[in-house]
């Protein structure tokens, strides 16, 4: 039984780490997209 709990704890930790990586990648993607939008709209405003 303790081995099962350790395995569950390990799986849960790996899942949390995976979620954190996904959130960081998503945030970076959104930040890049927002910068692209600012660049594009800036070109139209200046034109």
C-alpha positions, 0 to 999 in steps of 0.5 A: 500500500505505501508503494501505491501512495508513493507512485500516486504522489510521484505521478501527481508531481510529474503532472503538476510539473507538466502543467507548469511547463504548459502554462509557461509555454502558453504565456510566452506564446500569448505574449509573443502574439500580443507583441505581434498585434501591437507591431501590426496595429502600430504600422496601421496607426503610423500609416 
